[in-house]
Amino acid sequence: MTLPPGPGVPRFVQGAYALTRPQRGMRRMRERYGDAFRINVPIFGRAVVISDSAQIKQVFTAGTDVVDNIERNLGRVLGPGSLFALRGAEHQKQRKLLVPPFHGRRLVAYEKIIEDETVRELATWPQGRPFPVMPSMMRITLNAILRAVFGAEGAEFERLRDLLPRFVEYGSRLAVLPIPQGKWGPWRKFWAMRREYDAIVERLIIKAQDLDGRDDVLAMMLQSRYDDGSPMSHSDIADQLLTLLSAGHETTATTLAWAVERLRRHPKVLSDLVAEVDAGGKALREATVLEVQRIRPVIDLVGRQVKAESLRLGPWTVPKGYSIIVSISLVHQDPKLFSNPRAFDPGRFLTAKPDFSQWIPFGGGTRRCLGAAFANMEMNVVLRTLLRDFTLVPTTEPGERWHSRGIANAPEQGGLAVVRRRVRPVATETETTTAGAHS
């Protein structure tokens, strides 16, 4: 086997380095070893890290008999029915049922929910003094998912709103620690929260049996059928709802916090976005959402595992059992792919759509996040509402540093903002009469 070069220090040393210097460590290893290098760390074990777009495309398009889901992943905290845990044909079977709610006209039905939640949360914002937007973005995305995906309301909505943030944060930390799964130690608290979550979801499923007027994702899950006509089990529904929340709640909220952090330091982009909102446009805002995800990816790694006897990857041959780690930040910072990659420049996406082997915040291939369109729509609506109703005050302060929250990388200060509510001129009686006559 011809493997790429890599550090020869013991696994625990490499693991400590990866935990304490994730961003800088990846950059330094690429500078030393090239676009592909070998590592040996806890959780992933022996792995090859890649950042060449051609090799990434090869991995993303390979069949599941060649590469498939990495074994140690979020599935151990999200449940055996989660898309993170499933592999091969079972994964495709489950994914097929979950794609329809997150595309096309279905997304339009969720926009009003997201705007309502944004307006409600922004009404609590202080004016004229710094505050972190991250907690607000967390509440917006959580409430939106509970309503649009879980169909939750009343007592179940309130209980899940209290339980799930703690549950997801605790689970995400367990997922990245090399602690064996069990019923004792740190896992005991986790399983107690999981039992409470399952009981609430079972009550929601019972309520959702009456499907009249329901257009939430849970209702669609209950109506969906596999090719043999069988429905999803209640345990699989609970696992998938938790997966959708985990994949779309904190990551979307964190990206929105990064958007605020970046826009305050780029007043020209901010000014152009406000003008576009006032004119009813959206092209620059959509490009801004893409650029924030490029320059500040919340999730930094995409993993696969070699299932064939070996995988030929460019000049390298990777043996069975090895993990393939795609470094999102290294790809997004590659000057061969993005000119002046460290610059925040939404204009780069105004004339060109992202290449999904180069712009990969949602992963890629058959395991690309199926909620990607929902997440981008949600960020678009939140930014539109924010810029329409508030003035976001620019700053000359240095950019916020990266802060690891277990799975996600967030702005260290939570995306500090200073805002003032925008005052819109009220039309005079003469103007209103004239407008009516012209109409």
C-alpha positions, -999 to +999 in steps of 0.1 A: +000+000+000+012+035-009-001+058+018+006+096+020+031+108+046+021+119+081+033+124+116+048+094+134+040+105+170+018+083+191-020+084+187-028+102+220-003+130+210-020+134+177-054+133+193-044+160+218-030+182+190-062+177+170-084+187+199-064+218+210-053+231+176-079+219+151-077+247+126-041+256+128-031+219+130-047+210+097-031+240+080+003+231+093+001+195+083-010+204+048+019+228+045+043+201+056+028+170+039+007+182+010-030+179+000-032+144+015-016+132+048-020+103+072-031+106+108-039+083+137-063+098+162-089+086+187-124+081+173-113+079+137-083+057+142-060+054+111-071+079+086-061+098+055-070+135+054-077+149+019-083+184+006-078+180-032-112+186-050-106+158-075-100+133-048-130+146-028-152+141-059-139+106-062-148+098-026-182+114-029-191+096-061-178+061-051-203+034-044-212+022-009-193-010-016-161+010-019-166+037+008-194+041+033-203+058+065-176+061+090-183+037+119-177+061+149-202+089+142-232+108+156-253+077+151-242+064+185-260+094+202-288+099+177-300+063+176-297+032+153-325+045+130-307+078+123-293+086+089-259+090+106-260+054+118-275+037+087-253+024+058-257+011+023-291+001+011-308+008+045-295+044+044-308+049+008-342+034+017-346+058+047-333+088+029-357+083+000-386+089+025-371+120+040-362+139+008-397+152-002-404+175+028-372+195+022-375+205-014-397+226-038-429+241-027-427+224+007-400+249+017-423+279+009-448+266+036-421+269+062-410+305+055-438+321+074-430+300+105-394+311+104-402+348+098-427+347+127-401+332+150-375+357+139-398+387+145-408+374+179-371+369+190-358+401+175-384+421+195-364+412+226-331+426+213-314+455+233-306+485+212-274+505+212-252+481+233-232+450+224-248+416+229-242+381+215-267+370+188-259+333+191-285+326+219-312+343+199-303+324+167-304+292+187-339+300+199-351+309+164-338+278+147-350+255+176-385+270+176-387+269+138-377+232+137-400+222+165-429+238+146-420+229+110-405+195+116-419+181+148-453+198+145-450+205+182-472+229+201-485+234+237-469+213+265-448+192+241-434+223+224-424+239+258-409+206+271-388+200+240-377+236+239-362+231+274-349+195+269-334+194+234-307+221+236-292+204+267-297+170+252-280+179+218-251+197+235-244+169+259-247+143+231-224+162+207-197+163+234-200+126+241-198+119+203-163+134+200-149+119+232-133+084+231-156+071+259-171+037+253-209+037+250-228+022+280-254+028+307-230+042+333-208+073+338-215+102+314-239+080+294-263+075+323-274+112+321-276+110+284-299+080+283-322+095+309-327+125+286-332+102+257-360+083+275-378+116+282-374+127+245-388+094+232-419+097+255-426+132+242-422+122+206-446+093+211-472+117+224-466+139+193-470+109+170-503+100+186-516+135+182-504+136+145-525+106+136-552+131+127-535+145+096-561+171+087-544+204+079-510+191+089-480+200+067-451+194+092-424+169+085-436+145+112-470+143+095-453+135+062-433+108+079-464+091+092-479+091+057-448+079+039-443+043+029-414+022+019-415+004-015-431-027+002-459-005+016-448-006+052-446+026+073-417+040+093-415+026+129-421+050+157-385+045+170-371+053+135-393+085+134-379+095+168-343+089+156-348+109+124-365+138+141-336+140+165-312+138+135-329+166+116-329+188+147-292+180+156-281+186+120-301+217+114-305+235+147-271+244+161-253+244+128-278+269+112-278+291+143-240+292+144-237+301+108-261+330+114-240+342+143-209+340+119-229+360+093-235+388+118-199+387+129-186+389+093-211+416+081-203+440+109-167+439+097-176+445+060-197+476+059-199+478+021-214+443+019-237+452+047-249+484+031-255+467-002-275+440+015-298+465+032-303+483-001-312+450-017-337+441+011-354+475+007-356+469-031-371+434-026-341+415-040-323+384-027-293+375-050-266+391-029-282+378+003-282+342-011-246+347-022-237+360+013-252+328+029-230+307+007-199+328+014-203+327+052-205+289+050-173+289+029-152+311+050-166+300+084-176+264+080-193+253+112-185+216+107-149+210+097-148+173+087-166+149+065-158+112+071-160+080+051-146+045+056-130+023+030-151-009+026-133-024-004-100-042-002-084-009-011-092+025-026-070+041-052-071+078-044-049+099-068-014+087-063-023+069-031-037+035-022-057+034+010-064+000+026-097-014+038-107-001+073-090+032+069-110+064+074-111+091+047-114+125+063-123+155+041-111+187+056-138+213+048-117+243+059-087+233+039-108+229+008-126+262+013-092+280+019-075+266-012-063+295-035-065+271-065-103+269-060-111+304-045-092+335-054-081+354-023-097+327-001-092+344+032-113+374+020-150+376+028-164+382-007-200+372-014-196+385-050-177+353-059-211+335-057-232+361-076-221+348-110-211+312-102-230+285-084-209+265-059-192+232-070-202+205-046-167+190-046-152+224-036-180+241-015-189+214+010-204+227+043-232+201+039-209+172+030-214+155-003-225+125-024-252+102-012-247+114+024-250+151+017-272+168+043-308+164+030-318+196+049-293+218+030-321+236+011-341+241+043-311+255+061-302+280+034-338+291+031-340+296+069-308+316+070-320+337+041-353+345+058-337+353+092-311+377+075-338+393+054-360+400+085-330+412+105-318+437+079-354+448+072-362+456+108-328+466+123-297+486+115-267+464+122-239+487+134-205+480+118-173+477+138-136+480+134-128+454+161-108+423+151-128+393+139-139+368+166-118+337+170-131+302+164-145+284+195-152+247+195-186+236+209-179+199+205-192+193+169-197+229+158-172+258+155-187+290+167-176+327+171-158+330+204-180+359+216-212+345+202-214+370+173-214+403+191-238+428+176-250+464+182-284+471+166-309+499+163-345+494+152-351+509+118-377+536+116-397+535+084-413+567+071-451+567+074-468+577+041-488+609+043-526+610+035-518+627+001-492+601-008-516+573+001-544+588-020-520+593-049-507+558-047-543+545-047-552+565-077-522+552-097-531+516-087 
